[in-house]
Amino acid sequence: MSERFPGVWWYCDHCNASLDEQPGFDDHYDTWTCRECGYRNTISEEDIWPGDRP
Ligand SMILES: [Zn+2]
């Protein structure tokens, strides 16, 4: 499956863990609960920081 946001790296807003490396993560989800800290991150265009773009 292709990525919804190609090349974008996702990080937890709470603990800064790399969400891309967590099992089951897919950027097609609207939200993702961090497996490290349990924080629910939203996955949307508005949540991409300038530095996270390719
Ligand atoms: Zn986290």
mmCIF file of the protein (N, C-alpha, C, O) and its ligand, coordinates in Angstrom:
data_MODEL
# 
_entry.id   MODEL 
# 
loop_
_entity.id 
_entity.type 
_entity.pdbx_number_of_molecules 
1 polymer     1 
2 non-polymer 1 
# 
_entity_poly.entity_id                      1 
_entity_poly.type                           'polypeptide(L)' 
_entity_poly.nstd_linkage                   no 
_entity_poly.nstd_monomer                   no 
_entity_poly.pdbx_seq_one_letter_code       MSERFPGVWWYCDHCNASLDEQPGFDDHYDTWTCRECGYRNTISEEDIWPGDRP 
_entity_poly.pdbx_seq_one_letter_code_can   MSERFPGVWWYCDHCNASLDEQPGFDDHYDTWTCRECGYRNTISEEDIWPGDRP 
_entity_poly.pdbx_strand_id                 A 
# 
loop_
_entity_poly_seq.entity_id 
_entity_poly_seq.num 
_entity_poly_seq.mon_id 
_entity_poly_seq.hetero 
1 1  MET n 
1 2  SER n 
1 3  GLU n 
1 4  ARG n 
1 5  PHE n 
1 6  PRO n 
1 7  GLY n 
1 8  VAL n 
1 9  TRP n 
1 10 TRP n 
1 11 TYR n 
1 12 CYS n 
1 13 ASP n 
1 14 HIS n 
1 15 CYS n 
1 16 ASN n 
1 17 ALA n 
1 18 SER n 
1 19 LEU n 
1 20 ASP n 
1 21 GLU n 
1 22 GLN n 
1 23 PRO n 
1 24 GLY n 
1 25 PHE n 
1 26 ASP n 
1 27 ASP n 
1 28 HIS n 
1 29 TYR n 
1 30 ASP n 
1 31 THR n 
1 32 TRP n 
1 33 THR n 
1 34 CYS n 
1 35 ARG n 
1 36 GLU n 
1 37 CYS n 
1 38 GLY n 
1 39 TYR n 
1 40 ARG n 
1 41 ASN n 
1 42 THR n 
1 43 ILE n 
1 44 SER n 
1 45 GLU n 
1 46 GLU n 
1 47 ASP n 
1 48 ILE n 
1 49 TRP n 
1 50 PRO n 
1 51 GLY n 
1 52 ASP n 
1 53 ARG n 
1 54 PRO n 
# 
loop_
_struct_asym.id 
_struct_asym.entity_id 
A 1 
B 2 
# 
loop_
_chem_comp.id 
_chem_comp.type 
_chem_comp.mon_nstd_flag 
ALA 'L-peptide linking' y 
ARG 'L-peptide linking' y 
ASN 'L-peptide linking' y 
ASP 'L-peptide linking' y 
CYS 'L-peptide linking' y 
GLN 'L-peptide linking' y 
GLU 'L-peptide linking' y 
GLY 'peptide linking'   y 
HIS 'L-peptide linking' y 
ILE 'L-peptide linking' y 
LEU 'L-peptide linking' y 
MET 'L-peptide linking' y 
PHE 'L-peptide linking' y 
PRO 'L-peptide linking' y 
SER 'L-peptide linking' y 
THR 'L-peptide linking' y 
TRP 'L-peptide linking' y 
TYR 'L-peptide linking' y 
VAL 'L-peptide linking' y 
ZN  non-polymer         . 
# 
_pdbx_entity_nonpoly.entity_id   2 
_pdbx_entity_nonpoly.name        ? 
_pdbx_entity_nonpoly.comp_id     ZN 
# 
_pdbx_nonpoly_scheme.asym_id         B 
_pdbx_nonpoly_scheme.entity_id       2 
_pdbx_nonpoly_scheme.mon_id          ZN 
_pdbx_nonpoly_scheme.ndb_seq_num     1 
_pdbx_nonpoly_scheme.pdb_seq_num     101 
_pdbx_nonpoly_scheme.auth_seq_num    101 
_pdbx_nonpoly_scheme.pdb_mon_id      ZN 
_pdbx_nonpoly_scheme.auth_mon_id     ZN 
_pdbx_nonpoly_scheme.pdb_strand_id   A 
_pdbx_nonpoly_scheme.pdb_ins_code    . 
# 
loop_
_atom_site.group_PDB 
_atom_site.id 
_atom_site.type_symbol 
_atom_site.label_atom_id 
_atom_site.label_alt_id 
_atom_site.label_comp_id 
_atom_site.label_asym_id 
_atom_site.label_entity_id 
_atom_site.label_seq_id 
_atom_site.pdbx_PDB_ins_code 
_atom_site.Cartn_x 
_atom_site.Cartn_y 
_atom_site.Cartn_z 
_atom_site.occupancy 
_atom_site.B_iso_or_equiv 
_atom_site.pdbx_formal_charge 
_atom_site.auth_seq_id 
_atom_site.auth_comp_id 
_atom_site.auth_asym_id 
_atom_site.auth_atom_id 
_atom_site.pdbx_PDB_model_num 
ATOM   1   N  N  . MET A 1 1  ? 0.854  -1.204 0.000  1.00 0.00 ? 1   MET A N  1 
ATOM   2   C  CA . MET A 1 1  ? 0.000  0.000  0.000  1.00 0.00 ? 1   MET A CA 1 
ATOM   3   C  C  . MET A 1 1  ? 0.885  1.248  0.000  1.00 0.00 ? 1   MET A C  1 
ATOM   4   O  O  . MET A 1 1  ? 1.879  1.324  0.721  1.00 0.00 ? 1   MET A O  1 
ATOM   5   N  N  . SER A 1 2  ? 0.507  2.199  -0.806 1.00 0.00 ? 2   SER A N  1 
ATOM   6   C  CA . SER A 1 2  ? 1.307  3.413  -0.858 1.00 0.00 ? 2   SER A CA 1 
ATOM   7   C  C  . SER A 1 2  ? 0.969  4.339  0.309  1.00 0.00 ? 2   SER A C  1 
ATOM   8   O  O  . SER A 1 2  ? -0.114 4.273  0.891  1.00 0.00 ? 2   SER A O  1 
ATOM   9   N  N  . GLU A 1 3  ? 1.925  5.196  0.627  1.00 0.00 ? 3   GLU A N  1 
ATOM   10  C  CA . GLU A 1 3  ? 1.719  6.104  1.739  1.00 0.00 ? 3   GLU A CA 1 
ATOM   11  C  C  . GLU A 1 3  ? 0.814  7.266  1.356  1.00 0.00 ? 3   GLU A C  1 
ATOM   12  O  O  . GLU A 1 3  ? 0.805  7.719  0.212  1.00 0.00 ? 3   GLU A O  1 
ATOM   13  N  N  . ARG A 1 4  ? 0.064  7.731  2.324  1.00 0.00 ? 4   ARG A N  1 
ATOM   14  C  CA . ARG A 1 4  ? -0.786 8.891  2.088  1.00 0.00 ? 4   ARG A CA 1 
ATOM   15  C  C  . ARG A 1 4  ? 0.063  10.162 2.050  1.00 0.00 ? 4   ARG A C  1 
ATOM   16  O  O  . ARG A 1 4  ? -0.232 11.105 1.317  1.00 0.00 ? 4   ARG A O  1 
ATOM   17  N  N  . PHE A 1 5  ? 1.118  10.160 2.854  1.00 0.00 ? 5   PHE A N  1 
ATOM   18  C  CA . PHE A 1 5  ? 2.035  11.299 2.886  1.00 0.00 ? 5   PHE A CA 1 
ATOM   19  C  C  . PHE A 1 5  ? 3.456  10.795 2.613  1.00 0.00 ? 5   PHE A C  1 
ATOM   20  O  O  . PHE A 1 5  ? 4.233  10.583 3.543  1.00 0.00 ? 5   PHE A O  1 
ATOM   21  N  N  . PRO A 1 6  ? 3.787  10.607 1.340  1.00 0.00 ? 6   PRO A N  1 
ATOM   22  C  CA . PRO A 1 6  ? 5.072  9.996  0.982  1.00 0.00 ? 6   PRO A CA 1 
ATOM   23  C  C  . PRO A 1 6  ? 6.268  10.765 1.542  1.00 0.00 ? 6   PRO A C  1 
ATOM   24  O  O  . PRO A 1 6  ? 6.366  11.985 1.408  1.00 0.00 ? 6   PRO A O  1 
ATOM   25  N  N  . GLY A 1 7  ? 7.158  10.028 2.162  1.00 0.00 ? 7   GLY A N  1 
ATOM   26  C  CA . GLY A 1 7  ? 8.401  10.625 2.633  1.00 0.00 ? 7   GLY A CA 1 
ATOM   27  C  C  . GLY A 1 7  ? 8.312  11.344 3.961  1.00 0.00 ? 7   GLY A C  1 
ATOM   28  O  O  . GLY A 1 7  ? 9.331  11.777 4.500  1.00 0.00 ? 7   GLY A O  1 
ATOM   29  N  N  . VAL A 1 8  ? 7.112  11.480 4.499  1.00 0.00 ? 8   VAL A N  1 
ATOM   30  C  CA . VAL A 1 8  ? 6.967  12.192 5.771  1.00 0.00 ? 8   VAL A CA 1 
ATOM   31  C  C  . VAL A 1 8  ? 7.224  11.240 6.935  1.00 0.00 ? 8   VAL A C  1 
ATOM   32  O  O  . VAL A 1 8  ? 6.701  10.126 6.971  1.00 0.00 ? 8   VAL A O  1 
ATOM   33  N  N  . TRP A 1 9  ? 8.032  11.692 7.878  1.00 0.00 ? 9   TRP A N  1 
ATOM   34  C  CA . TRP A 1 9  ? 8.289  10.914 9.082  1.00 0.00 ? 9   TRP A CA 1 
ATOM   35  C  C  . TRP A 1 9  ? 7.368  11.414 10.179 1.00 0.00 ? 9   TRP A C  1 
ATOM   36  O  O  . TRP A 1 9  ? 7.237  12.616 10.412 1.00 0.00 ? 9   TRP A O  1 
ATOM   37  N  N  . TRP A 1 10 ? 6.734  10.458 10.845 1.00 0.00 ? 10  TRP A N  1 
ATOM   38  C  CA . TRP A 1 10 ? 5.804  10.814 11.913 1.00 0.00 ? 10  TRP A CA 1 
ATOM   39  C  C  . TRP A 1 10 ? 6.431  10.554 13.268 1.00 0.00 ? 10  TRP A C  1 
ATOM   40  O  O  . TRP A 1 10 ? 7.015  9.501  13.521 1.00 0.00 ? 10  TRP A O  1 
ATOM   41  N  N  . TYR A 1 11 ? 6.287  11.571 14.150 1.00 0.00 ? 11  TYR A N  1 
ATOM   42  C  CA . TYR A 1 11 ? 6.806  11.432 15.505 1.00 0.00 ? 11  TYR A CA 1 
ATOM   43  C  C  . TYR A 1 11 ? 5.702  11.708 16.508 1.00 0.00 ? 11  TYR A C  1 
ATOM   44  O  O  . TYR A 1 11 ? 4.819  12.532 16.270 1.00 0.00 ? 11  TYR A O  1 
ATOM   45  N  N  . CYS A 1 12 ? 5.760  11.018 17.614 1.00 0.00 ? 12  CYS A N  1 
ATOM   46  C  CA . CYS A 1 12 ? 4.791  11.244 18.676 1.00 0.00 ? 12  CYS A CA 1 
ATOM   47  C  C  . CYS A 1 12 ? 4.913  12.672 19.201 1.00 0.00 ? 12  CYS A C  1 
ATOM   48  O  O  . CYS A 1 12 ? 6.013  13.150 19.478 1.00 0.00 ? 12  CYS A O  1 
ATOM   49  N  N  . ASP A 1 13 ? 3.776  13.343 19.334 1.00 0.00 ? 13  ASP A N  1 
ATOM   50  C  CA . ASP A 1 13 ? 3.807  14.714 19.835 1.00 0.00 ? 13  ASP A CA 1 
ATOM   51  C  C  . ASP A 1 13 ? 4.142  14.780 21.324 1.00 0.00 ? 13  ASP A C  1 
ATOM   52  O  O  . ASP A 1 13 ? 4.508  15.832 21.847 1.00 0.00 ? 13  ASP A O  1 
ATOM   53  N  N  . HIS A 1 14 ? 4.013  13.654 21.981 1.00 0.00 ? 14  HIS A N  1 
ATOM   54  C  CA . HIS A 1 14 ? 4.235  13.640 23.428 1.00 0.00 ? 14  HIS A CA 1 
ATOM   55  C  C  . HIS A 1 14 ? 5.646  13.183 23.804 1.00 0.00 ? 14  HIS A C  1 
ATOM   56  O  O  . HIS A 1 14 ? 6.321  13.835 24.602 1.00 0.00 ? 14  HIS A O  1 
ATOM   57  N  N  . CYS A 1 15 ? 6.090  12.062 23.228 1.00 0.00 ? 15  CYS A N  1 
ATOM   58  C  CA . CYS A 1 15 ? 7.386  11.515 23.635 1.00 0.00 ? 15  CYS A CA 1 
ATOM   59  C  C  . CYS A 1 15 ? 8.405  11.503 22.498 1.00 0.00 ? 15  CYS A C  1 
ATOM   60  O  O  . CYS A 1 15 ? 9.553  11.100 22.686 1.00 0.00 ? 15  CYS A O  1 
ATOM   61  N  N  . ASN A 1 16 ? 7.977  11.946 21.326 1.00 0.00 ? 16  ASN A N  1 
ATOM   62  C  CA . ASN A 1 16 ? 8.863  12.074 20.169 1.00 0.00 ? 16  ASN A CA 1 
ATOM   63  C  C  . ASN A 1 16 ? 9.372  10.748 19.605 1.00 0.00 ? 16  ASN A C  1 
ATOM   64  O  O  . ASN A 1 16 ? 10.358 10.720 18.869 1.00 0.00 ? 16  ASN A O  1 
ATOM   65  N  N  . ALA A 1 17 ? 8.703  9.659  19.949 1.00 0.00 ? 17  ALA A N  1 
ATOM   66  C  CA . ALA A 1 17 ? 9.058  8.363  19.375 1.00 0.00 ? 17  ALA A CA 1 
ATOM   67  C  C  . ALA A 1 17 ? 8.723  8.371  17.882 1.00 0.00 ? 17  ALA A C  1 
ATOM   68  O  O  . ALA A 1 17 ? 7.810  9.073  17.444 1.00 0.00 ? 17  ALA A O  1 
ATOM   69  N  N  . SER A 1 18 ? 9.463  7.591  17.116 1.00 0.00 ? 18  SER A N  1 
ATOM   70  C  CA . SER A 1 18 ? 9.170  7.470  15.691 1.00 0.00 ? 18  SER A CA 1 
ATOM   71  C  C  . SER A 1 18 ? 7.977  6.560  15.488 1.00 0.00 ? 18  SER A C  1 
ATOM   72  O  O  . SER A 1 18 ? 8.055  5.357  15.737 1.00 0.00 ? 18  SER A O  1 
ATOM   73  N  N  . LEU A 1 19 ? 6.882  7.128  15.038 1.00 0.00 ? 19  LEU A N  1 
ATOM   74  C  CA . LEU A 1 19 ? 5.668  6.334  14.856 1.00 0.00 ? 19  LEU A CA 1 
ATOM   75  C  C  . LEU A 1 19 ? 5.794  5.375  13.681 1.00 0.00 ? 19  LEU A C  1 
ATOM   76  O  O  . LEU A 1 19 ? 5.189  4.302  13.680 1.00 0.00 ? 19  LEU A O  1 
ATOM   77  N  N  . ASP A 1 20 ? 6.571  5.759  12.690 1.00 0.00 ? 20  ASP A N  1 
ATOM   78  C  CA . ASP A 1 20 ? 6.741  4.923  11.494 1.00 0.00 ? 20  ASP A CA 1 
ATOM   79  C  C  . ASP A 1 20 ? 7.297  3.549  11.831 1.00 0.00 ? 20  ASP A C  1 
ATOM   80  O  O  . ASP A 1 20 ? 7.039  2.573  11.126 1.00 0.00 ? 20  ASP A O  1 
ATOM   81  N  N  . GLU A 1 21 ? 8.063  3.480  12.915 1.00 0.00 ? 21  GLU A N  1 
ATOM   82  C  CA . GLU A 1 21 ? 8.716  2.230  13.275 1.00 0.00 ? 21  GLU A CA 1 
ATOM   83  C  C  . GLU A 1 21 ? 7.875  1.378  14.215 1.00 0.00 ? 21  GLU A C  1 
ATOM   84  O  O  . GLU A 1 21 ? 8.257  0.259  14.557 1.00 0.00 ? 21  GLU A O  1 
ATOM   85  N  N  . GLN A 1 22 ? 6.729  1.909  14.633 1.00 0.00 ? 22  GLN A N  1 
ATOM   86  C  CA . GLN A 1 22 ? 5.907  1.120  15.537 1.00 0.00 ? 22  GLN A CA 1 
ATOM   87  C  C  . GLN A 1 22 ? 5.064  0.121  14.742 1.00 0.00 ? 22  GLN A C  1 
ATOM   88  O  O  . GLN A 1 22 ? 4.538  0.451  13.679 1.00 0.00 ? 22  GLN A O  1 
ATOM   89  N  N  . PRO A 1 23 ? 4.939  -1.107 15.267 1.00 0.00 ? 23  PRO A N  1 
ATOM   90  C  CA . PRO A 1 23 ? 4.222  -2.162 14.543 1.00 0.00 ? 23  PRO A CA 1 
ATOM   91  C  C  . PRO A 1 23 ? 2.788  -1.770 14.210 1.00 0.00 ? 23  PRO A C  1 
ATOM   92  O  O  . PRO A 1 23 ? 2.033  -1.335 15.080 1.00 0.00 ? 23  PRO A O  1 
ATOM   93  N  N  . GLY A 1 24 ? 2.425  -1.928 12.957 1.00 0.00 ? 24  GLY A N  1 
ATOM   94  C  CA . GLY A 1 24 ? 1.058  -1.668 12.544 1.00 0.00 ? 24  GLY A CA 1 
ATOM   95  C  C  . GLY A 1 24 ? 0.776  -0.250 12.114 1.00 0.00 ? 24  GLY A C  1 
ATOM   96  O  O  . GLY A 1 24 ? -0.320 0.047  11.640 1.00 0.00 ? 24  GLY A O  1 
ATOM   97  N  N  . PHE A 1 25 ? 1.765  0.648  12.272 1.00 0.00 ? 25  PHE A N  1 
ATOM   98  C  CA . PHE A 1 25 ? 1.505  2.045  11.905 1.00 0.00 ? 25  PHE A CA 1 
ATOM   99  C  C  . PHE A 1 25 ? 1.263  2.176  10.406 1.00 0.00 ? 25  PHE A C  1 
ATOM   100 O  O  . PHE A 1 25 ? 1.940  1.560  9.583  1.00 0.00 ? 25  PHE A O  1 
ATOM   101 N  N  . ASP A 1 26 ? 0.279  2.994  10.086 1.00 0.00 ? 26  ASP A N  1 
ATOM   102 C  CA . ASP A 1 26 ? -0.038 3.274  8.688  1.00 0.00 ? 26  ASP A CA 1 
ATOM   103 C  C  . ASP A 1 26 ? -0.528 4.716  8.631  1.00 0.00 ? 26  ASP A C  1 
ATOM   104 O  O  . ASP A 1 26 ? -1.393 5.110  9.414  1.00 0.00 ? 26  ASP A O  1 
ATOM   105 N  N  . ASP A 1 27 ? 0.017  5.500  7.713  1.00 0.00 ? 27  ASP A N  1 
ATOM   106 C  CA . ASP A 1 27 ? -0.364 6.919  7.700  1.00 0.00 ? 27  ASP A CA 1 
ATOM   107 C  C  . ASP A 1 27 ? -1.749 7.159  7.097  1.00 0.00 ? 27  ASP A C  1 
ATOM   108 O  O  . ASP A 1 27 ? -2.173 8.303  6.939  1.00 0.00 ? 27  ASP A O  1 
ATOM   109 N  N  . HIS A 1 28 ? -2.450 6.071  6.762  1.00 0.00 ? 28  HIS A N  1 
ATOM   110 C  CA . HIS A 1 28 ? -3.831 6.226  6.327  1.00 0.00 ? 28  HIS A CA 1 
ATOM   111 C  C  . HIS A 1 28 ? -4.792 6.348  7.516  1.00 0.00 ? 28  HIS A C  1 
ATOM   112 O  O  . HIS A 1 28 ? -5.959 6.705  7.353  1.00 0.00 ? 28  HIS A O  1 
ATOM   113 N  N  . TYR A 1 29 ? -4.279 6.044  8.709  1.00 0.00 ? 29  TYR A N  1 
ATOM   114 C  CA . TYR A 1 29 ? -5.122 6.241  9.898  1.00 0.00 ? 29  TYR A CA 1 
ATOM   115 C  C  . TYR A 1 29 ? -5.284 7.734  10.175 1.00 0.00 ? 29  TYR A C  1 
ATOM   116 O  O  . TYR A 1 29 ? -4.397 8.533  9.876  1.00 0.00 ? 29  TYR A O  1 
ATOM   117 N  N  . ASP A 1 30 ? -6.422 8.092  10.746 1.00 0.00 ? 30  ASP A N  1 
ATOM   118 C  CA . ASP A 1 30 ? -6.630 9.490  11.144 1.00 0.00 ? 30  ASP A CA 1 
ATOM   119 C  C  . ASP A 1 30 ? -5.947 9.792  12.471 1.00 0.00 ? 30  ASP A C  1 
ATOM   120 O  O  . ASP A 1 30 ? -5.511 10.913 12.730 1.00 0.00 ? 30  ASP A O  1 
ATOM   121 N  N  . THR A 1 31 ? -5.867 8.768  13.296 1.00 0.00 ? 31  THR A N  1 
ATOM   122 C  CA . THR A 1 31 ? -5.159 8.933  14.568 1.00 0.00 ? 31  THR A CA 1 
ATOM   123 C  C  . THR A 1 31 ? -4.314 7.691  14.818 1.00 0.00 ? 31  THR A C  1 
ATOM   124 O  O  . THR A 1 31 ? -4.583 6.617  14.278 1.00 0.00 ? 31  THR A O  1 
ATOM   125 N  N  . TRP A 1 32 ? -3.289 7.858  15.645 1.00 0.00 ? 32  TRP A N  1 
ATOM   126 C  CA . TRP A 1 32 ? -2.457 6.723  16.017 1.00 0.00 ? 32  TRP A CA 1 
ATOM   127 C  C  . TRP A 1 32 ? -2.077 6.865  17.479 1.00 0.00 ? 32  TRP A C  1 
ATOM   128 O  O  . TRP A 1 32 ? -1.547 7.891  17.903 1.00 0.00 ? 32  TRP A O  1 
ATOM   129 N  N  . THR A 1 33 ? -2.355 5.826  18.235 1.00 0.00 ? 33  THR A N  1 
ATOM   130 C  CA . THR A 1 33 ? -1.981 5.843  19.640 1.00 0.00 ? 33  THR A CA 1 
ATOM   131 C  C  . THR A 1 33 ? -0.558 5.323  19.780 1.00 0.00 ? 33  THR A C  1 
ATOM   132 O  O  . THR A 1 33 ? -0.252 4.181  19.436 1.00 0.00 ? 33  THR A O  1 
ATOM   133 N  N  . CYS A 1 34 ? 0.299  6.191  20.294 1.00 0.00 ? 34  CYS A N  1 
ATOM   134 C  CA . CYS A 1 34 ? 1.711  5.854  20.461 1.00 0.00 ? 34  CYS A CA 1 
ATOM   135 C  C  . CYS A 1 34 ? 1.868  4.633  21.349 1.00 0.00 ? 34  CYS A C  1 
ATOM   136 O  O  . CYS A 1 34 ? 1.272  4.559  22.423 1.00 0.00 ? 34  CYS A O  1 
ATOM   137 N  N  . ARG A 1 35 ? 2.665  3.682  20.905 1.00 0.00 ? 35  ARG A N  1 
ATOM   138 C  CA . ARG A 1 35 ? 2.874  2.463  21.681 1.00 0.00 ? 35  ARG A CA 1 
ATOM   139 C  C  . ARG A 1 35 ? 3.875  2.676  22.806 1.00 0.00 ? 35  ARG A C  1 
ATOM   140 O  O  . ARG A 1 35 ? 4.010  1.834  23.695 1.00 0.00 ? 35  ARG A O  1 
ATOM   141 N  N  . GLU A 1 36 ? 4.563  3.782  22.767 1.00 0.00 ? 36  GLU A N  1 
ATOM   142 C  CA . GLU A 1 36 ? 5.535  4.075  23.822 1.00 0.00 ? 36  GLU A CA 1 
ATOM   143 C  C  . GLU A 1 36 ? 4.870  4.721  25.034 1.00 0.00 ? 36  GLU A C  1 
ATOM   144 O  O  . GLU A 1 36 ? 5.137  4.341  26.174 1.00 0.00 ? 36  GLU A O  1 
ATOM   145 N  N  . CYS A 1 37 ? 4.004  5.699  24.780 1.00 0.00 ? 37  CYS A N  1 
ATOM   146 C  CA . CYS A 1 37 ? 3.450  6.479  25.885 1.00 0.00 ? 37  CYS A CA 1 
ATOM   147 C  C  . CYS A 1 37 ? 1.927  6.498  25.929 1.00 0.00 ? 37  CYS A C  1 
ATOM   148 O  O  . CYS A 1 37 ? 1.346  6.965  26.909 1.00 0.00 ? 37  CYS A O  1 
ATOM   149 N  N  . GLY A 1 38 ? 1.269  5.996  24.877 1.00 0.00 ? 38  GLY A N  1 
ATOM   150 C  CA . GLY A 1 38 ? -0.183 5.956  24.882 1.00 0.00 ? 38  GLY A CA 1 
ATOM   151 C  C  . GLY A 1 38 ? -0.859 7.229  24.405 1.00 0.00 ? 38  GLY A C  1 
ATOM   152 O  O  . GLY A 1 38 ? -2.087 7.314  24.385 1.00 0.00 ? 38  GLY A O  1 
ATOM   153 N  N  . TYR A 1 39 ? -0.057 8.225  24.019 1.00 0.00 ? 39  TYR A N  1 
ATOM   154 C  CA . TYR A 1 39 ? -0.635 9.476  23.529 1.00 0.00 ? 39  TYR A CA 1 
ATOM   155 C  C  . TYR A 1 39 ? -1.271 9.263  22.159 1.00 0.00 ? 39  TYR A C  1 
ATOM   156 O  O  . TYR A 1 39 ? -0.699 8.586  21.304 1.00 0.00 ? 39  TYR A O  1 
ATOM   157 N  N  . ARG A 1 40 ? -2.460 9.845  21.949 1.00 0.00 ? 40  ARG A N  1 
ATOM   158 C  CA . ARG A 1 40 ? -3.122 9.694  20.668 1.00 0.00 ? 40  ARG A CA 1 
ATOM   159 C  C  . ARG A 1 40 ? -2.752 10.850 19.748 1.00 0.00 ? 40  ARG A C  1 
ATOM   160 O  O  . ARG A 1 40 ? -3.153 11.993 19.969 1.00 0.00 ? 40  ARG A O  1 
ATOM   161 N  N  . ASN A 1 41 ? -1.991 10.534 18.729 1.00 0.00 ? 41  ASN A N  1 
ATOM   162 C  CA . ASN A 1 41 ? -1.555 11.525 17.752 1.00 0.00 ? 41  ASN A CA 1 
ATOM   163 C  C  . ASN A 1 41 ? -2.534 11.577 16.583 1.00 0.00 ? 41  ASN A C  1 
ATOM   164 O  O  . ASN A 1 41 ? -3.066 10.548 16.166 1.00 0.00 ? 41  ASN A O  1 
ATOM   165 N  N  . THR A 1 42 ? -2.765 12.756 16.066 1.00 0.00 ? 42  THR A N  1 
ATOM   166 C  CA . THR A 1 42 ? -3.588 12.865 14.871 1.00 0.00 ? 42  THR A CA 1 
ATOM   167 C  C  . THR A 1 42 ? -2.677 12.845 13.652 1.00 0.00 ? 42  THR A C  1 
ATOM   168 O  O  . THR A 1 42 ? -1.608 13.455 13.648 1.00 0.00 ? 42  THR A O  1 
ATOM   169 N  N  . ILE A 1 43 ? -3.109 12.147 12.635 1.00 0.00 ? 43  ILE A N  1 
ATOM   170 C  CA . ILE A 1 43 ? -2.331 12.003 11.410 1.00 0.00 ? 43  ILE A CA 1 
ATOM   171 C  C  . ILE A 1 43 ? -3.050 12.746 10.295 1.00 0.00 ? 43  ILE A C  1 
ATOM   172 O  O  . ILE A 1 43 ? -3.975 12.216 9.679  1.00 0.00 ? 43  ILE A O  1 
ATOM   173 N  N  . SER A 1 44 ? -2.628 13.954 10.044 1.00 0.00 ? 44  SER A N  1 
ATOM   174 C  CA . SER A 1 44 ? -3.266 14.744 8.997  1.00 0.00 ? 44  SER A CA 1 
ATOM   175 C  C  . SER A 1 44 ? -2.278 15.749 8.423  1.00 0.00 ? 44  SER A C  1 
ATOM   176 O  O  . SER A 1 44 ? -1.191 15.957 8.962  1.00 0.00 ? 44  SER A O  1 
ATOM   177 N  N  . GLU A 1 45 ? -2.674 16.356 7.338  1.00 0.00 ? 45  GLU A N  1 
ATOM   178 C  CA . GLU A 1 45 ? -1.837 17.350 6.674  1.00 0.00 ? 45  GLU A CA 1 
ATOM   179 C  C  . GLU A 1 45 ? -1.393 18.440 7.647  1.00 0.00 ? 45  GLU A C  1 
ATOM   180 O  O  . GLU A 1 45 ? -0.257 18.912 7.597  1.00 0.00 ? 45  GLU A O  1 
ATOM   181 N  N  . GLU A 1 46 ? -2.314 18.831 8.535  1.00 0.00 ? 46  GLU A N  1 
ATOM   182 C  CA . GLU A 1 46 ? -2.034 19.928 9.466  1.00 0.00 ? 46  GLU A CA 1 
ATOM   183 C  C  . GLU A 1 46 ? -1.029 19.541 10.539 1.00 0.00 ? 46  GLU A C  1 
ATOM   184 O  O  . GLU A 1 46 ? -0.482 20.405 11.225 1.00 0.00 ? 46  GLU A O  1 
ATOM   185 N  N  . ASP A 1 47 ? -0.787 18.247 10.684 1.00 0.00 ? 47  ASP A N  1 
ATOM   186 C  CA . ASP A 1 47 ? 0.118  17.790 11.722 1.00 0.00 ? 47  ASP A CA 1 
ATOM   187 C  C  . ASP A 1 47 ? 1.541  17.591 11.224 1.00 0.00 ? 47  ASP A C  1 
ATOM   188 O  O  . ASP A 1 47 ? 2.420  17.188 11.985 1.00 0.00 ? 47  ASP A O  1 
ATOM   189 N  N  . ILE A 1 48 ? 1.763  17.872 9.961  1.00 0.00 ? 48  ILE A N  1 
ATOM   190 C  CA . ILE A 1 48 ? 3.110  17.733 9.424  1.00 0.00 ? 48  ILE A CA 1 
ATOM   191 C  C  . ILE A 1 48 ? 3.893  19.014 9.694  1.00 0.00 ? 48  ILE A C  1 
ATOM   192 O  O  . ILE A 1 48 ? 3.508  20.097 9.253  1.00 0.00 ? 48  ILE A O  1 
ATOM   193 N  N  . TRP A 1 49 ? 4.980  18.876 10.412 1.00 0.00 ? 49  TRP A N  1 
ATOM   194 C  CA . TRP A 1 49 ? 5.838  20.019 10.671 1.00 0.00 ? 49  TRP A CA 1 
ATOM   195 C  C  . TRP A 1 49 ? 6.722  20.237 9.461  1.00 0.00 ? 49  TRP A C  1 
ATOM   196 O  O  . TRP A 1 49 ? 7.047  19.287 8.749  1.00 0.00 ? 49  TRP A O  1 
ATOM   197 N  N  . PRO A 1 50 ? 7.113  21.480 9.220  1.00 0.00 ? 50  PRO A N  1 
ATOM   198 C  CA . PRO A 1 50 ? 7.943  21.794 8.055  1.00 0.00 ? 50  PRO A CA 1 
ATOM   199 C  C  . PRO A 1 50 ? 9.194  20.909 7.974  1.00 0.00 ? 50  PRO A C  1 
ATOM   200 O  O  . PRO A 1 50 ? 9.590  20.505 6.880  1.00 0.00 ? 50  PRO A O  1 
ATOM   201 N  N  . GLY A 1 51 ? 9.813  20.608 9.106  1.00 0.00 ? 51  GLY A N  1 
ATOM   202 C  CA . GLY A 1 51 ? 11.031 19.815 9.118  1.00 0.00 ? 51  GLY A CA 1 
ATOM   203 C  C  . GLY A 1 51 ? 10.802 18.339 8.852  1.00 0.00 ? 51  GLY A C  1 
ATOM   204 O  O  . GLY A 1 51 ? 11.754 17.599 8.602  1.00 0.00 ? 51  GLY A O  1 
ATOM   205 N  N  . ASP A 1 52 ? 9.551  17.903 8.903  1.00 0.00 ? 52  ASP A N  1 
ATOM   206 C  CA . ASP A 1 52 ? 9.250  16.495 8.693  1.00 0.00 ? 52  ASP A CA 1 
ATOM   207 C  C  . ASP A 1 52 ? 9.027  16.155 7.221  1.00 0.00 ? 52  ASP A C  1 
ATOM   208 O  O  . ASP A 1 52 ? 8.948  14.983 6.852  1.00 0.00 ? 52  ASP A O  1 
ATOM   209 N  N  . ARG A 1 53 ? 8.930  17.164 6.404  1.00 0.00 ? 53  ARG A N  1 
ATOM   210 C  CA . ARG A 1 53 ? 8.732  16.904 4.975  1.00 0.00 ? 53  ARG A CA 1 
ATOM   211 C  C  . ARG A 1 53 ? 10.043 16.509 4.317  1.00 0.00 ? 53  ARG A C  1 
ATOM   212 O  O  . ARG A 1 53 ? 11.118 16.887 4.782  1.00 0.00 ? 53  ARG A O  1 
ATOM   213 N  N  . PRO A 1 54 ? 9.951  15.749 3.236  1.00 0.00 ? 54  PRO A N  1 
ATOM   214 C  CA . PRO A 1 54 ? 11.171 15.322 2.544  1.00 0.00 ? 54  PRO A CA 1 
ATOM   215 C  C  . PRO A 1 54 ? 11.896 16.493 1.871  1.00 0.00 ? 54  PRO A C  1 
ATOM   216 O  O  . PRO A 1 54 ? 12.940 16.298 1.249  1.00 0.00 ? 54  PRO A O  1 
HETATM 217 ZN ZN . ZN  B 2 .  ? 4.601  8.732  22.506 1.00 0.00 2 101 ZN  A ZN 1 
# 
